[in-house]
Amino acid sequence: AGSCRAPRCPPSPGRGGAVGTRCLPPDCLPPLESSPSKRFSPSKRKQYYINKAVRNSDLIPKAKGRKSLQRLENTRYLMTLLERDECGGEEAELAHAATPSIFAEACNNETYVEIWNDFMNRSGEEQERVLLYLEEEARKKQERKLPVKNKEKWKEHPAYTPKECFQRISRRLRSTLKRGRIPMGTLEGLEEELLAFFSVTPHSVYTALMDNSFERLLLHALCQYMDLVSASSDIEGKRQMKVSNKHRVFLPPQLLLSDYLGQMS
């Protein structure tokens, strides 16, 4: 059996894996009892697992926190998938057979169903541990696809030297940063957030509500220094910042902006 390598997903002290029970990822979570639902048809199995997920979400006390609300939103999304499949079944009789969706194929695959059932019956904390583990594994896999020589060339490329990174910042923002009255604690906090976020999920979008105009200015400058794309918009009377990565992987500059400004002063 494989072992869990991710530091965020340590082995559980619970009992060992039961015969015929699958765990996602291996050894990271205690096993669940096998479901007797294999005797049903694929469509009934899908209905069974989604209904079970809904029943589980009904047991969650309302307003318990972000994780509980996220599980509830996931369950509602599953119900919309089920409704689409039911509506599509009636229309399919009048049209040519369409390629089944990934969700439908997964529901008809006993292996995927066991894994899905195992995941849905976990607590919100366990689900988050699994997702963090999978995101970390996906990041490592993406990095392995990029040859070592290319990584070295990327970091050694003139565009990624501290000086060139600073020159990417707009002239107005550079002038503001050179005045020497930058709250370094705020800048370092923003750096830590972006590094932690894009190191794990380089293709996701970082969002944050920021009412302070100077903090937004610092974030824009930091994104230009890290070669990220930033934009702000109004959301219900508040300013929201969105940051994305335009590259296949995220490779931050060798010298952070806060350190570079410290050398300039």
C-alpha positions as protocol buffer text, in pm:
chain_id: "A"
residue {
  index: 1
  type: ALA
  ca { x: 0 y: 0 z: 0 }
}
residue {
  index: 2
  type: GLY
  ca { x: 120 y: 353 z: -75 }
}
residue {
  index: 3
  type: SER
  ca { x: 201 y: 602 z: 194 }
}
residue {
  index: 4
  type: CYS
  ca { x: 89 y: 961 z: 217 }
}
residue {
  index: 5
  type: ARG
  ca { x: 380 y: 1191 z: 144 }
}
residue {
  index: 6
  type: ALA
  ca { x: 200 y: 1523 z: 188 }
}
residue {
  index: 7
  type: PRO
  ca { x: 281 y: 1694 z: 521 }
}
residue {
  index: 8
  type: ARG
  ca { x: -69 y: 1837 z: 541 }
}
residue {
  index: 9
  type: CYS
  ca { x: -227 y: 1494 z: 542 }
}
residue {
  index: 10
  type: PRO
  ca { x: -68 y: 1280 z: 818 }
}
residue {
  index: 11
  type: PRO
  ca { x: -180 y: 916 z: 872 }
}
residue {
  index: 12
  type: SER
  ca { x: -482 y: 883 z: 1097 }
}
residue {
  index: 13
  type: PRO
  ca { x: -446 y: 681 z: 1420 }
}
residue {
  index: 14
  type: GLY
  ca { x: -767 y: 496 z: 1329 }
}
residue {
  index: 15
  type: ARG
  ca { x: -797 y: 131 z: 1229 }
}
residue {
  index: 16
  type: GLY
  ca { x: -629 y: -13 z: 918 }
}
residue {
  index: 17
  type: GLY
  ca { x: -789 y: -34 z: 576 }
}
residue {
  index: 18
  type: ALA
  ca { x: -1076 y: -282 z: 545 }
}
residue {
  index: 19
  type: VAL
  ca { x: -1092 y: -531 z: 260 }
}
residue {
  index: 20
  type: GLY
  ca { x: -1276 y: -387 z: -39 }
}
residue {
  index: 21
  type: THR
  ca { x: -1270 y: -31 z: 95 }
}
residue {
  index: 22
  type: ARG
  ca { x: -1092 y: 244 z: -95 }
}
residue {
  index: 23
  type: CYS
  ca { x: -949 y: 553 z: 70 }
}
residue {
  index: 24
  type: LEU
  ca { x: -860 y: 882 z: -102 }
}
residue {
  index: 25
  type: PRO
  ca { x: -573 y: 950 z: -69 }
}
residue {
  index: 26
  type: PRO
  ca { x: -411 y: 626 z: 65 }
}
residue {
  index: 27
  type: ASP
  ca { x: -345 y: 610 z: 440 }
}
residue {
  index: 28
  type: CYS
  ca { x: -445 y: 972 z: 489 }
}
residue {
  index: 29
  type: LEU
  ca { x: -789 y: 909 z: 638 }
}
residue {
  index: 30
  type: PRO
  ca { x: -956 y: 631 z: 838 }
}
residue {
  index: 31
  type: PRO
  ca { x: -1155 y: 386 z: 620 }
}
residue {
  index: 32
  type: LEU
  ca { x: -1531 y: 381 z: 598 }
}
residue {
  index: 33
  type: GLU
  ca { x: -1765 y: 83 z: 592 }
}
residue {
  index: 34
  type: SER
  ca { x: -1838 y: -58 z: 247 }
}
residue {
  index: 35
  type: SER
  ca { x: -2166 y: 55 z: 96 }
}
residue {
  index: 36
  type: PRO
  ca { x: -2429 y: -211 z: 15 }
}
residue {
  index: 37
  type: SER
  ca { x: -2553 y: -5 z: -278 }
}
residue {
  index: 38
  type: LYS
  ca { x: -2367 y: -203 z: -547 }
}
residue {
  index: 39
  type: ARG
  ca { x: -2676 y: -412 z: -608 }
}
residue {
  index: 40
  type: PHE
  ca { x: -2856 y: -108 z: -755 }
}
residue {
  index: 41
  type: SER
  ca { x: -2835 y: 11 z: -1114 }
}
residue {
  index: 42
  type: PRO
  ca { x: -2592 y: 296 z: -1197 }
}
residue {
  index: 43
  type: SER
  ca { x: -2870 y: 556 z: -1211 }
}
residue {
  index: 44
  type: LYS
  ca { x: -3011 y: 445 z: -875 }
}
residue {
  index: 45
  type: ARG
  ca { x: -2661 y: 445 z: -727 }
}
residue {
  index: 46
  type: LYS
  ca { x: -2615 y: 804 z: -835 }
}
residue {
  index: 47
  type: GLN
  ca { x: -2950 y: 899 z: -682 }
}
residue {
  index: 48
  type: TYR
  ca { x: -2857 y: 710 z: -363 }
}
residue {
  index: 49
  type: TYR
  ca { x: -2524 y: 886 z: -312 }
}
residue {
  index: 50
  type: ILE
  ca { x: -2654 y: 1232 z: -388 }
}
residue {
  index: 51
  type: ASN
  ca { x: -2952 y: 1185 z: -157 }
}
residue {
  index: 52
  type: LYS
  ca { x: -2714 y: 1058 z: 110 }
}
residue {
  index: 53
  type: ALA
  ca { x: -2500 y: 1368 z: 69 }
}
residue {
  index: 54
  type: VAL
  ca { x: -2809 y: 1586 z: 105 }
}
residue {
  index: 55
  type: ARG
  ca { x: -2911 y: 1403 z: 423 }
}
residue {
  index: 56
  type: ASN
  ca { x: -2563 y: 1450 z: 563 }
}
residue {
  index: 57
  type: SER
  ca { x: -2571 y: 1821 z: 486 }
}
residue {
  index: 58
  type: ASP
  ca { x: -2907 y: 1854 z: 662 }
}
residue {
  index: 59
  type: LEU
  ca { x: -2740 y: 1729 z: 981 }
}
residue {
  index: 60
  type: ILE
  ca { x: -2491 y: 2016 z: 975 }
}
residue {
  index: 61
  type: PRO
  ca { x: -2604 y: 2299 z: 1208 }
}
residue {
  index: 62
  type: LYS
  ca { x: -2659 y: 2620 z: 1019 }
}
residue {
  index: 63
  type: ALA
  ca { x: -2414 y: 2913 z: 1043 }
}
residue {
  index: 64
  type: LYS
  ca { x: -2142 y: 2688 z: 1186 }
}
residue {
  index: 65
  type: GLY
  ca { x: -1873 y: 2847 z: 975 }
}
residue {
  index: 66
  type: ARG
  ca { x: -1714 y: 2866 z: 633 }
}
residue {
  index: 67
  type: LYS
  ca { x: -1635 y: 2494 z: 606 }
}
residue {
  index: 68
  type: SER
  ca { x: -1990 y: 2383 z: 684 }
}
residue {
  index: 69
  type: LEU
  ca { x: -2135 y: 2634 z: 441 }
}
residue {
  index: 70
  type: GLN
  ca { x: -1892 y: 2512 z: 175 }
}
residue {
  index: 71
  type: ARG
  ca { x: -2010 y: 2153 z: 219 }
}
residue {
  index: 72
  type: LEU
  ca { x: -2369 y: 2271 z: 186 }
}
residue {
  index: 73
  type: GLU
  ca { x: -2286 y: 2460 z: -133 }
}
residue {
  index: 74
  type: ASN
  ca { x: -2114 y: 2149 z: -273 }
}
residue {
  index: 75
  type: THR
  ca { x: -2424 y: 1943 z: -203 }
}
residue {
  index: 76
  type: ARG
  ca { x: -2653 y: 2197 z: -370 }
}
residue {
  index: 77
  type: TYR
  ca { x: -2427 y: 2188 z: -674 }
}
residue {
  index: 78
  type: LEU
  ca { x: -2462 y: 1809 z: -685 }
}
residue {
  index: 79
  type: MET
  ca { x: -2839 y: 1846 z: -684 }
}
residue {
  index: 80
  type: THR
  ca { x: -2820 y: 2079 z: -986 }
}
residue {
  index: 81
  type: LEU
  ca { x: -2615 y: 1814 z: -1168 }
}
residue {
  index: 82
  type: LEU
  ca { x: -2877 y: 1553 z: -1087 }
}
residue {
  index: 83
  type: GLU
  ca { x: -3157 y: 1778 z: -1211 }
}
residue {
  index: 84
  type: ARG
  ca { x: -2972 y: 1839 z: -1537 }
}
residue {
  index: 85
  type: ASP
  ca { x: -2923 y: 1467 z: -1592 }
}
residue {
  index: 86
  type: GLU
  ca { x: -3292 y: 1398 z: -1527 }
}
residue {
  index: 87
  type: CYS
  ca { x: -3401 y: 1669 z: -1770 }
}
residue {
  index: 88
  type: GLY
  ca { x: -3146 y: 1556 z: -2025 }
}
residue {
  index: 89
  type: GLY
  ca { x: -3279 y: 1200 z: -2010 }
}
residue {
  index: 90
  type: GLU
  ca { x: -3616 y: 1307 z: -2143 }
}
residue {
  index: 91
  type: GLU
  ca { x: -3463 y: 1512 z: -2423 }
}
residue {
  index: 92
  type: ALA
  ca { x: -3225 y: 1232 z: -2521 }
}
residue {
  index: 93
  type: GLU
  ca { x: -3515 y: 1022 z: -2649 }
}
residue {
  index: 94
  type: LEU
  ca { x: -3576 y: 1283 z: -2918 }
}
residue {
  index: 95
  type: ALA
  ca { x: -3212 y: 1340 z: -3013 }
}
residue {
  index: 96
  type: HIS
  ca { x: -2898 y: 1150 z: -3097 }
}
residue {
  index: 97
  type: ALA
  ca { x: -2704 y: 995 z: -2810 }
}
residue {
  index: 98
  type: ALA
  ca { x: -2462 y: 1252 z: -2668 }
}
residue {
  index: 99
  type: THR
  ca { x: -2125 y: 1187 z: -2511 }
}
residue {
  index: 100
  type: PRO
  ca { x: -2179 y: 1128 z: -2137 }
}
residue {
  index: 101
  type: SER
  ca { x: -2049 y: 1395 z: -1902 }
}
residue {
  index: 102
  type: ILE
  ca { x: -1751 y: 1331 z: -1676 }
}
residue {
  index: 103
  type: PHE
  ca { x: -1987 y: 1341 z: -1378 }
}
residue {
  index: 104
  type: ALA
  ca { x: -2215 y: 1078 z: -1533 }
}
residue {
  index: 105
  type: GLU
  ca { x: -1922 y: 852 z: -1621 }
}
residue {
  index: 106
  type: ALA
  ca { x: -1787 y: 880 z: -1266 }
}
residue {
  index: 107
  type: CYS
  ca { x: -2127 y: 786 z: -1121 }
}
residue {
  index: 108
  type: ASN
  ca { x: -2135 y: 473 z: -1338 }
}
residue {
  index: 109
  type: ASN
  ca { x: -1786 y: 364 z: -1238 }
}
residue {
  index: 110
  type: GLU
  ca { x: -1790 y: 155 z: -919 }
}
residue {
  index: 111
  type: THR
  ca { x: -1435 y: 253 z: -828 }
}
residue {
  index: 112
  type: TYR
  ca { x: -1512 y: 625 z: -855 }
}
residue {
  index: 113
  type: VAL
  ca { x: -1839 y: 581 z: -670 }
}
residue {
  index: 114
  type: GLU
  ca { x: -1664 y: 415 z: -375 }
}
residue {
  index: 115
  type: ILE
  ca { x: -1407 y: 695 z: -361 }
}
residue {
  index: 116
  type: TRP
  ca { x: -1678 y: 961 z: -395 }
}
residue {
  index: 117
  type: ASN
  ca { x: -1889 y: 802 z: -122 }
}
residue {
  index: 118
  type: ASP
  ca { x: -1581 y: 783 z: 101 }
}
residue {
  index: 119
  type: PHE
  ca { x: -1509 y: 1154 z: 46 }
}
residue {
  index: 120
  type: MET
  ca { x: -1867 y: 1278 z: 93 }
}
residue {
  index: 121
  type: ASN
  ca { x: -1904 y: 1100 z: 428 }
}
residue {
  index: 122
  type: ARG
  ca { x: -1599 y: 1273 z: 573 }
}
residue {
  index: 123
  type: SER
  ca { x: -1617 y: 1574 z: 802 }
}
residue {
  index: 124
  type: GLY
  ca { x: -1550 y: 1918 z: 657 }
}
residue {
  index: 125
  type: GLU
  ca { x: -1202 y: 1920 z: 812 }
}
residue {
  index: 126
  type: GLU
  ca { x: -1114 y: 1581 z: 659 }
}
residue {
  index: 127
  type: GLN
  ca { x: -1245 y: 1690 z: 319 }
}
residue {
  index: 128
  type: GLU
  ca { x: -1027 y: 2000 z: 332 }
}
residue {
  index: 129
  type: ARG
  ca { x: -723 y: 1789 z: 420 }
}
residue {
  index: 130
  type: VAL
  ca { x: -788 y: 1569 z: 117 }
}
residue {
  index: 131
  type: LEU
  ca { x: -831 y: 1868 z: -115 }
}
residue {
  index: 132
  type: LEU
  ca { x: -513 y: 2033 z: 13 }
}
residue {
  index: 133
  type: TYR
  ca { x: -327 y: 1707 z: -43 }
}
residue {
  index: 134
  type: LEU
  ca { x: -457 y: 1674 z: -399 }
}
residue {
  index: 135
  type: GLU
  ca { x: -373 y: 2037 z: -479 }
}
residue {
  index: 136
  type: GLU
  ca { x: -20 y: 1986 z: -350 }
}
residue {
  index: 137
  type: GLU
  ca { x: 21 y: 1668 z: -557 }
}
residue {
  index: 138
  type: ALA
  ca { x: -110 y: 1848 z: -867 }
}
residue {
  index: 139
  type: ARG
  ca { x: 140 y: 2129 z: -812 }
}
residue {
  index: 140
  type: LYS
  ca { x: 428 y: 1882 z: -778 }
}
residue {
  index: 141
  type: LYS
  ca { x: 316 y: 1699 z: -1093 }
}
residue {
  index: 142
  type: GLN
  ca { x: 302 y: 2026 z: -1286 }
}
residue {
  index: 143
  type: GLU
  ca { x: 652 y: 2119 z: -1170 }
}
residue {
  index: 144
  type: ARG
  ca { x: 786 y: 1779 z: -1275 }
}
residue {
  index: 145
  type: LYS
  ca { x: 660 y: 1843 z: -1629 }
}
residue {
  index: 146
  type: LEU
  ca { x: 886 y: 2148 z: -1654 }
}
residue {
  index: 147
  type: PRO
  ca { x: 1246 y: 2033 z: -1719 }
}
residue {
  index: 148
  type: VAL
  ca { x: 1502 y: 2139 z: -1460 }
}
residue {
  index: 149
  type: LYS
  ca { x: 1704 y: 2325 z: -1723 }
}
residue {
  index: 150
  type: ASN
  ca { x: 1400 y: 2533 z: -1816 }
}
residue {
  index: 151
  type: LYS
  ca { x: 1338 y: 2620 z: -1451 }
}
residue {
  index: 152
  type: GLU
  ca { x: 1697 y: 2732 z: -1410 }
}
residue {
  index: 153
  type: LYS
  ca { x: 1687 y: 2935 z: -1731 }
}
residue {
  index: 154
  type: TRP
  ca { x: 1360 y: 3096 z: -1622 }
}
residue {
  index: 155
  type: LYS
  ca { x: 1499 y: 3208 z: -1287 }
}
residue {
  index: 156
  type: GLU
  ca { x: 1828 y: 3318 z: -1444 }
}
residue {
  index: 157
  type: HIS
  ca { x: 1653 y: 3502 z: -1727 }
}
residue {
  index: 158
  type: PRO
  ca { x: 1721 y: 3880 z: -1720 }
}
residue {
  index: 159
  type: ALA
  ca { x: 1348 y: 3946 z: -1685 }
}
residue {
  index: 160
  type: TYR
  ca { x: 1356 y: 3773 z: -1346 }
}
residue {
  index: 161
  type: THR
  ca { x: 1649 y: 3959 z: -1192 }
}
residue {
  index: 162
  type: PRO
  ca { x: 1542 y: 4188 z: -904 }
}
residue {
  index: 163
  type: LYS
  ca { x: 1623 y: 4500 z: -1107 }
}
residue {
  index: 164
  type: GLU
  ca { x: 1417 y: 4394 z: -1408 }
}
residue {
  index: 165
  type: CYS
  ca { x: 1132 y: 4280 z: -1185 }
}
residue {
  index: 166
  type: PHE
  ca { x: 1127 y: 4625 z: -1026 }
}
residue {
  index: 167
  type: GLN
  ca { x: 1130 y: 4789 z: -1371 }
}
residue {
  index: 168
  type: ARG
  ca { x: 810 y: 4600 z: -1456 }
}
residue {
  index: 169
  type: ILE
  ca { x: 631 y: 4813 z: -1197 }
}
residue {
  index: 170
  type: SER
  ca { x: 467 y: 5123 z: -1344 }
}
residue {
  index: 171
  type: ARG
  ca { x: 657 y: 5450 z: -1309 }
}
residue {
  index: 172
  type: ARG
  ca { x: 397 y: 5602 z: -1076 }
}
residue {
  index: 173
  type: LEU
  ca { x: 408 y: 5303 z: -841 }
}
residue {
  index: 174
  type: ARG
  ca { x: 789 y: 5291 z: -850 }
}
residue {
  index: 175
  type: SER
  ca { x: 798 y: 5655 z: -748 }
}
residue {
  index: 176
  type: THR
  ca { x: 567 y: 5581 z: -456 }
}
residue {
  index: 177
  type: LEU
  ca { x: 777 y: 5286 z: -343 }
}
residue {
  index: 178
  type: LYS
  ca { x: 1100 y: 5489 z: -356 }
}
residue {
  index: 179
  type: ARG
  ca { x: 972 y: 5748 z: -111 }
}
residue {
  index: 180
  type: GLY
  ca { x: 1075 y: 5517 z: 172 }
}
residue {
  index: 181
  type: ARG
  ca { x: 757 y: 5540 z: 382 }
}
residue {
  index: 182
  type: ILE
  ca { x: 617 y: 5201 z: 288 }
}
residue {
  index: 183
  type: PRO
  ca { x: 455 y: 4996 z: 570 }
}
residue {
  index: 184
  type: MET
  ca { x: 687 y: 4697 z: 533 }
}
residue {
  index: 185
  type: GLY
  ca { x: 476 y: 4481 z: 762 }
}
residue {
  index: 186
  type: THR
  ca { x: 176 y: 4522 z: 529 }
}
residue {
  index: 187
  type: LEU
  ca { x: 389 y: 4455 z: 220 }
}
residue {
  index: 188
  type: GLU
  ca { x: 545 y: 4143 z: 372 }
}
residue {
  index: 189
  type: GLY
  ca { x: 201 y: 4015 z: 472 }
}
residue {
  index: 190
  type: LEU
  ca { x: 74 y: 4053 z: 115 }
}
residue {
  index: 191
  type: GLU
  ca { x: 386 y: 3879 z: -17 }
}
residue {
  index: 192
  type: GLU
  ca { x: 331 y: 3583 z: 215 }
}
residue {
  index: 193
  type: GLU
  ca { x: -34 y: 3550 z: 106 }
}
residue {
  index: 194
  type: LEU
  ca { x: 47 y: 3554 z: -266 }
}
residue {
  index: 195
  type: LEU
  ca { x: 341 y: 3315 z: -230 }
}
residue {
  index: 196
  type: ALA
  ca { x: 138 y: 3068 z: -23 }
}
residue {
  index: 197
  type: PHE
  ca { x: -159 y: 3086 z: -262 }
}
residue {
  index: 198
  type: PHE
  ca { x: 12 y: 3059 z: -602 }
}
residue {
  index: 199
  type: SER
  ca { x: 275 y: 2808 z: -487 }
}
residue {
  index: 200
  type: VAL
  ca { x: -7 y: 2560 z: -419 }
}
residue {
  index: 201
  type: THR
  ca { x: -263 y: 2665 z: -684 }
}
residue {
  index: 202
  type: PRO
  ca { x: -79 y: 2849 z: -966 }
}
residue {
  index: 203
  type: HIS
  ca { x: -384 y: 2850 z: -1195 }
}
residue {
  index: 204
  type: SER
  ca { x: -640 y: 2973 z: -940 }
}
residue {
  index: 205
  type: VAL
  ca { x: -756 y: 3332 z: -889 }
}
residue {
  index: 206
  type: TYR
  ca { x: -670 y: 3507 z: -562 }
}
residue {
  index: 207
  type: THR
  ca { x: -947 y: 3740 z: -440 }
}
residue {
  index: 208
  type: ALA
  ca { x: -956 y: 3981 z: -147 }
}
residue {
  index: 209
  type: LEU
  ca { x: -1179 y: 4267 z: -32 }
}
residue {
  index: 210
  type: MET
  ca { x: -956 y: 4569 z: 32 }
}
residue {
  index: 211
  type: ASP
  ca { x: -1110 y: 4901 z: 136 }
}
residue {
  index: 212
  type: ASN
  ca { x: -771 y: 5063 z: 201 }
}
residue {
  index: 213
  type: SER
  ca { x: -657 y: 5231 z: -121 }
}
residue {
  index: 214
  type: PHE
  ca { x: -289 y: 5225 z: -23 }
}
residue {
  index: 215
  type: GLU
  ca { x: -302 y: 4850 z: 40 }
}
residue {
  index: 216
  type: ARG
  ca { x: -452 y: 4805 z: -307 }
}
residue {
  index: 217
  type: LEU
  ca { x: -168 y: 5014 z: -449 }
}
residue {
  index: 218
  type: LEU
  ca { x: 88 y: 4793 z: -274 }
}
residue {
  index: 219
  type: LEU
  ca { x: -82 y: 4479 z: -405 }
}
residue {
  index: 220
  type: HIS
  ca { x: -79 y: 4614 z: -764 }
}
residue {
  index: 221
  type: ALA
  ca { x: 291 y: 4694 z: -734 }
}
residue {
  index: 222
  type: LEU
  ca { x: 365 y: 4354 z: -582 }
}
residue {
  index: 223
  type: CYS
  ca { x: 178 y: 4175 z: -862 }
}
residue {
  index: 224
  type: GLN
  ca { x: 371 y: 4363 z: -1128 }
}
residue {
  index: 225
  type: TYR
  ca { x: 697 y: 4272 z: -952 }
}
residue {
  index: 226
  type: MET
  ca { x: 596 y: 3902 z: -938 }
}
residue {
  index: 227
  type: ASP
  ca { x: 467 y: 3910 z: -1299 }
}
residue {
  index: 228
  type: LEU
  ca { x: 109 y: 3844 z: -1188 }
}
residue {
  index: 229
  type: VAL
  ca { x: -207 y: 4006 z: -1326 }
}
residue {
  index: 230
  type: SER
  ca { x: -416 y: 4217 z: -1087 }
}
residue {
  index: 231
  type: ALA
  ca { x: -747 y: 4400 z: -1125 }
}
residue {
  index: 232
  type: SER
  ca { x: -990 y: 4574 z: -890 }
}
residue {
  index: 233
  type: SER
  ca { x: -1368 y: 4609 z: -909 }
}
residue {
  index: 234
  type: ASP
  ca { x: -1667 y: 4721 z: -700 }
}
residue {
  index: 235
  type: ILE
  ca { x: -1855 y: 4442 z: -520 }
}
residue {
  index: 236
  type: GLU
  ca { x: -2157 y: 4558 z: -319 }
}
residue {
  index: 237
  type: GLY
  ca { x: -1996 y: 4891 z: -239 }
}
residue {
  index: 238
  type: LYS
  ca { x: -1656 y: 4740 z: -157 }
}
residue {
  index: 239
  type: ARG
  ca { x: -1339 y: 4713 z: -361 }
}
residue {
  index: 240
  type: GLN
  ca { x: -1240 y: 4360 z: -456 }
}
residue {
  index: 241
  type: MET
  ca { x: -896 y: 4265 z: -581 }
}
residue {
  index: 242
  type: LYS
  ca { x: -843 y: 3971 z: -817 }
}
residue {
  index: 243
  type: VAL
  ca { x: -497 y: 3831 z: -893 }
}
residue {
  index: 244
  type: SER
  ca { x: -411 y: 3559 z: -1146 }
}
residue {
  index: 245
  type: ASN
  ca { x: -98 y: 3394 z: -1287 }
}
residue {
  index: 246
  type: LYS
  ca { x: -48 y: 3406 z: -1665 }
}
residue {
  index: 247
  type: HIS
  ca { x: 222 y: 3136 z: -1671 }
}
residue {
  index: 248
  type: ARG
  ca { x: 199 y: 2755 z: -1661 }
}
residue {
  index: 249
  type: VAL
  ca { x: 378 y: 2748 z: -1326 }
}
residue {
  index: 250
  type: PHE
  ca { x: 449 y: 3005 z: -1058 }
}
residue {
  index: 251
  type: LEU
  ca { x: 816 y: 3093 z: -1009 }
}
residue {
  index: 252
  type: PRO
  ca { x: 858 y: 3398 z: -785 }
}
residue {
  index: 253
  type: PRO
  ca { x: 1160 y: 3630 z: -823 }
}
residue {
  index: 254
  type: GLN
  ca { x: 1472 y: 3527 z: -636 }
}
residue {
  index: 255
  type: LEU
  ca { x: 1455 y: 3845 z: -426 }
}
residue {
  index: 256
  type: LEU
  ca { x: 1120 y: 3955 z: -281 }
}
residue {
  index: 257
  type: LEU
  ca { x: 1005 y: 4313 z: -326 }
}
residue {
  index: 258
  type: SER
  ca { x: 1028 y: 4388 z: 47 }
}
residue {
  index: 259
  type: ASP
  ca { x: 1392 y: 4271 z: 49 }
}
residue {
  index: 260
  type: TYR
  ca { x: 1471 y: 4467 z: -266 }
}
residue {
  index: 261
  type: LEU
  ca { x: 1328 y: 4788 z: -118 }
}
residue {
  index: 262
  type: GLY
  ca { x: 1527 y: 4721 z: 198 }
}
residue {
  index: 263
  type: GLN
  ca { x: 1847 y: 4710 z: -7 }
}
residue {
  index: 264
  type: MET
  ca { x: 1756 y: 5035 z: -181 }
}
residue {
  index: 265
  type: SER
  ca { x: 1704 y: 5227 z: 145 }
}
